[in-house]
């Protein structure tokens, strides 16, 4: 059963993971930073919502590019 999908972005500070999933009528994403100095992910760095999955993916990619440039 597919419950969501994971996007991984390789950045200088570590890997940024975004878990995208459906929540009721809309879609949500939780963004985490997976860095060597962090022992385990705690709370998400950011939660993002959108009406459609393509809109959510665009918003996640824009957030990651703005806050964690290549």
PyMOL commands that set and color helices and strands:
alter all, ss='L'
color gray80, all
select helices_A, chain A and resi 53-67
alter helices_A, ss='H'
color red, helices_A
select strands_A, chain A and resi 4-11+14-23+26-34+46-50
alter strands_A, ss='S'
color yellow, strands_A
deselect
rebuild
show_as cartoon
